[in-house]
Amino acid sequence: MKEKYQKFVSVVVVGGGQAGLSASYYLGKSDIDHVVLERSERFHAWKNDRWDSFCLVTPNWQCRLPDWEYKGKEPHGFMPKDEIIDYLEGFAESFDPPLHEGVQVIRVDQRPDGKVEVESPDCIWIASAVIMATGSYDRQIKPTFAEKLDPSITQISSKDYKRPSDIPKGMCMVVGTGQSGVQMMEDLWLAGRKVCLSVGTAPRSPRIYRGRDATDWLHEIGEYAVPIDQQPNPEATEAKTNHYLSGRDGGHEIDLRDYASKGLQLYGTVDDINGFDIHFSQNLEENLDKADESYLRICGMIDDYIDRMKISAPLEPKFEKKWHPPKETNHVNAMESGITSILWCTGFVADYSWLKVDCLGPRGRPRHKRGIGEAEGIYFLGLNWLHTWGSGRFLSVAEDAEHVVEDIKKSLTGAPC
Ligand SMILES: Cc1cc2nc3c(=O)[nH]c(=O)nc-3n(C[C@H](O)[C@H](O)[C@H](O)COP(=O)(O)OP(=O)(O)OC[C@H]3O[C@@H](n4cnc5c(N)ncnc54)[C@H](O)[C@@H]3O)c2cc1C
């Protein structure tokens, strides 16, 4: 077997997305020698894992990469995919990170001398610290019963969906109502395709409320700055699916009851499959109610803030449920219903199968405090709720990266952390 060559560096960053390159920016600013190892190309996920009509769900002003805030003409708009990539490329070009593309990390481990080893197929990097910035959305989750679906029905995972023409003729059942599921359903619906939706437990959010984007209000209220350990139930907060709404065509909220009243067939969550038979839990009304509750909770927070601060803001019409399921369906036969494909939008998990250090807790989540791992020399960045709501997004990844690099700097110089 070919002996791998060894290289020495102070810090290795794994992952060349916005989190990895934010870390690189601050490491460079502190003159800390480092490398960024990216198994594909920089910003791979934004370039390859999103669909053609993708637009940000968060407003452009929330794009706040290190010293690279959004400077375009539409701070309250929602960049489409190409503009997001231009924004990211501009950031990378602004400081020229020491990025090694096409280098997959296959093992990270600690050494007896307190250093860490980061192994790629050709090389072993020996470093004082490693920052895992491999994202929260690496491995797609699909229920095991999907294997029992009749092979004549096409199965597509949300990472592979790019455009309506990827879907075979006939009815497509979209499963899941996180951001991907609801927006992909809308993409198919707007293209005039036959689509139906299995509704999960994801919450939803208003878009424009009392005259402003709900995210603007929530930012002003301070919601995005509340750290995870100050949330009433940190574990539940961390496990929550993102609220669904859209940035497409200038941005709008998505009320599935509205779609149902226009003819979209809704079902409860899929709980089993046998050949052509698709079985559902009878929880459609319950799941729609839960999504409305989260919507109304956000509206309530904004109303309270407006009252408290005595802000003059337009009133909204009283909320009404536009549609109720006539009766819950517990089963459909795909062949009889003309269903020819299933688009799985059932979520993602981070993949740390290559991380050999004992630093993961329940549900495979890293044990850390704002990205500083419990194990020596081990750091994380870019995870959802690493510190606040914005940690896994454009909004706050820079602040977290600066915090993590500050800790590394202290440990390298021997200053008390
Ligand atoms: C559908 C969807 C919509 C989103 N919409 C928004 C939005 O509107 N606004 C917002 O702010 N955020 C949004 N996000 C969240 C977030 O901004 C993105 O997920 C973003 O890509 C996270 O950046 P990251 O650098 O943390 O991770 P990633 O972009 O996933 O980058 C991680 C990188 O690590 C690399 N990697 C993984 N494993 C290895 C390995 N073993 N060795 C080497 N390299 C490795 C990958 O190739 C990848 O390039 C969205 C996410 C999704 C999935």
The ligand as a Gaussian input file, in Angstrom:
#p B3LYP/6-31G(d) Opt

LIG

0 1
 C      -33.179000      23.876000       0.504000
 C      -32.399000      24.829000       1.345000
 C      -32.732000      26.175000       1.349000
 C      -31.991000      27.090000       2.121000
 N      -32.333000      28.415000       2.088000
 C      -31.644000      29.307000       2.834000
 C      -31.970000      30.712000       2.812000
 O      -32.908000      31.144000       2.177000
 N      -31.198000      31.547000       3.564000
 C      -30.154000      31.131000       4.323000
 O      -29.488000      31.968000       4.939000
 N      -29.846000      29.805000       4.361000
 C      -30.561000      28.899000       3.652000
 N      -30.228000      27.555000       3.719000
 C      -29.268000      27.120000       4.746000
 C      -27.772000      27.339000       4.483000
 O      -27.479000      28.663000       4.148000
 C      -27.215000      26.398000       3.451000
 O      -27.510000      25.078000       3.819000
 C      -25.694000      26.546000       3.250000
 O      -25.304000      25.765000       2.147000
 C      -24.899000      26.109000       4.505000
 O      -23.536000      26.377000       4.298000
 P      -22.380000      25.484000       4.984000
 O      -21.097000      26.029000       4.533000
 O      -22.668000      25.378000       6.436000
 O      -22.653000      24.026000       4.393000
 P      -22.589000      23.528000       2.878000
 O      -22.950000      24.610000       1.944000
 O      -23.394000      22.268000       2.841000
 O      -21.045000      23.222000       2.666000
 C      -20.418000      22.103000       3.230000
 C      -19.328000      21.654000       2.289000
 O      -18.611000      20.590000       2.916000
 C      -18.208000      19.692000       1.917000
 N      -17.928000      18.406000       2.581000
 C      -18.797000      17.595000       3.227000
 N      -18.174000      16.508000       3.715000
 C      -16.873000      16.627000       3.370000
 C      -15.727000      15.822000       3.592000
 N      -15.790000      14.676000       4.265000
 N      -14.530000      16.257000       3.095000
 C      -14.435000      17.424000       2.415000
 N      -15.502000      18.220000       2.171000
 C      -16.703000      17.845000       2.651000
 C      -19.373000      19.650000       0.946000
 O      -18.990000      19.209000      -0.334000
 C      -19.839000      21.097000       0.977000
 O      -19.306000      21.869000      -0.089000
 C      -30.929000      26.624000       2.939000
 C      -30.618000      25.247000       2.938000
 C      -31.335000      24.362000       2.150000
 C      -30.974000      22.906000       2.174000

